Amino acid sequence: MGPSTLVLLLRASDAAQSDNAWDAFLSSHGHLLLRAAQYTHRDHDAAMDAYSYVLEQLRRDNFKRLRAFDGNDSDHLDRWLVVVARRLCLDFRRQRYGRNRDSTPDIDREARRRMVDELWDPQDPAELPGSSDSNPEWHLKNQERQQALAEVLEQLEPRDQLLLALRFESGLSARQIAGVMQWPSTFHVYRRLKKILPELRSRLRERGIEDPTP
């Protein structure tokens, strides 16, 4: 069924039990939901509004979203919750601010751009492509690259999606990432990144993307 806090929450038989179980659930996992809101909303008030939205959506329809969890350990639940919370935060962002022309939130677009940059490890930061290029063809190719990267990212396991989100969207250090993901050391963070990034690079090359410049 899953970790004990989730089991108690979903098996609560009355409102009082449900409220107590919800409090216990948030005590164990609420910090992850809050961080997801802070990753997607840099402004404090907006982050808190997004956090409230996440909680509201998780409680909606008798915890319908939480009932979709099919894992059986706390680590899996933490990773799954962060992915779900990020998606809810982006939904909230779109509702409040509308969609960008390319339907990609600024934070995701910039994070993906940094990810592409790092995949090919350029020698000099000055070599990185500028986002203000006014060439229409450049923008079209860049949009195609963003879409390709989004698609290959969707193919990753939730754990790896979370790792990349923490690394590229929030800019957390390896030590901080190890703490969030409950890994023994920073070595595990670097080892996993060293495995994921070449895989992404290979998948992008299969799509005709050979370097960080559109």
N, C-alpha and C positions, 0 to 999 in steps of 0.2 A: 504493500500500500504506500509506503513512504516513510519519511522521518516522523518522529513522534508528534512534534508540534502540528504538523499538517494532518496527521491521522486524527488527533483530538479535535481539531477544528472542523474537519469534514464529517466527523461522527457526532458532533454536538447535537443533543436532542431537544434543547430549548434555547430561548434567547439568552438567558443568563450564561449557560454553558458556552454558547457561541461567542459571546462578548469576552469571556475569560480566556477562551482558547485563541481568539483573535489577538488579544493582548500578548499572550505567550508567543504566538507566531511572530508578531512584530518585534518582540524582544530578541528573538533569534535571527530574524531575517530583515527587519526593517531598515537597518543601516545600508544594506545592499540596494534596496529600493530607493532610498534617499540619494545614494551616490549615483544611481542611474539618472535620477532627475537632475542632479548637479552636472553630470557629464553633458547633457543635452541642452541645459539652460544655464548660462553663465551668471545671469542676474539672480540674486538671492531670492527675491520675491517670486520671480517666474519659476525658479526651481522648486520652491515650496508649493506653488500652485500646481505644478506638474506632479509633485509627490502626492498631493492630496488627490489628484485625478487618478493616479495609479492605484492608490488605496481604494478609491471609490469603485474603480473598474474590477479590481480583484474581489471585492465583496459583492459585486453585482450578480443577480440571479443565483443567489445561494452559493457563491464562490464557484461559479461555473468554470472560470479560467483555471483556477487552482485544481479543479477536479480532472483537468486534462493532463496533469502531470502523471507520468507513468514510470518514473524511476523509483529506486528504493534506498537511496542513501543521501545524506545531507549535502555532500559535495555536488552531486548531480542536481539536487534541488537548488542550491545556490546559483549554479551556472544557469540553470533553466530560468530562474526568477529574474536574473539580470537581463537575459535576452528578452523575456516577456516585458519587463519594465521599460527597457529601452524602446521597444516598439510602441508601447503605450505613450511614452513621453514624446515620441515623434508624432504620434497621432494628435496628442494634445497641442503640440507646436503648430501643426498644420491647421488645426481648428482655430487657434488663436491668431496666427499670423498669415495663414494661407500658404499655398505651395509656391515654391520658386518656379521659374519658367521651365526648368528641366526636372521638376518634381523631386529634387534632391535637396534636403536641408543643408544649409551652409556648413554646419559642423561635420556632416557626413562627407560632403564634397571635398572639403579641405583635408579631412583625415585620410580619405582615399588618395588624394594627391600626394600627401606626405608618405603614404604607404608605397605608392608606385615609385616615388623618389628613392626610398630606402631599398626597394627590391633590387635596384641596379647599382646601389652604392656609389654615387658619383664621387669623383675625386675632390671636387671643389664645390662648396655650397653655391658659389656664383654661377655654376653651370645649371642649376635647377631652373626649369622653365617658369616664366612669369605668368601669373594668372590674369594679367591685365592685357594680354596680347589682343589686339583689335582685329586680327585677321579672321574673317568668318570661317575659312577652311580650318584654321587652328581650333576654333571653338567647336566645330562639328566633330573633328577628330578627337578632341579632348572629351566631348560628351560620349562618344563611342567607347573610349577607353574607360571612362567612369562606369558605363553600363557593363562592360566586360568584367571589370573588377568586382562590381556588385554581384554579378552572377556567379563568379568563382568563389566569392566569399560565402554566398548562400549554400554552397556545396560542403562547406566545412562543418565539423561538429560544433554544437553550441559552446563547448569548452574552448575551442580554438577561436570562435567568433568573439567570445568574451575576452580572451587574452589579447587579441588584436585591438579590440575596442579600448581596453585599458591602456594599451601601449600607445596607440596612435590618436585616439580621440581625447583621452583624459591626460595623456602625457605623464602617467605615473612612472615612478622609478621601478626597477626590477624588484627591489625590496618591498615596495608598496604592493606591487602586483602579487608577489608571493604571499603577502598577508591576506589580500582580498580573496585569492583563490585557494588559500590554505595549503600552499605547497611548502615543503620543508626548507627550501633555500632559494636564493637568487639563481643558483646553478640550474635549477629545474626550469626557471623562466627562460633563461638564455638558450638552454638545450631545446626547448619546445619551439622558440622563435627560429632557431637555426634550422629546424626541420620544416616549419610551416612556410617560411619565406621562399625557399627554393621551390617548394611545391607550387606556390602561387605563381612564381616567375615562370615555371614550366608550363602551367596551364594558360598563362597569358601569352606565352610564345606560340602555343598551339592556336591561338586566336590572331596571330600575326602581330603581336605587340612585343617588340624587341628591345626597347629602351624607354627611359622616362620622358622622352620628348615627343609630343604629338607630331 
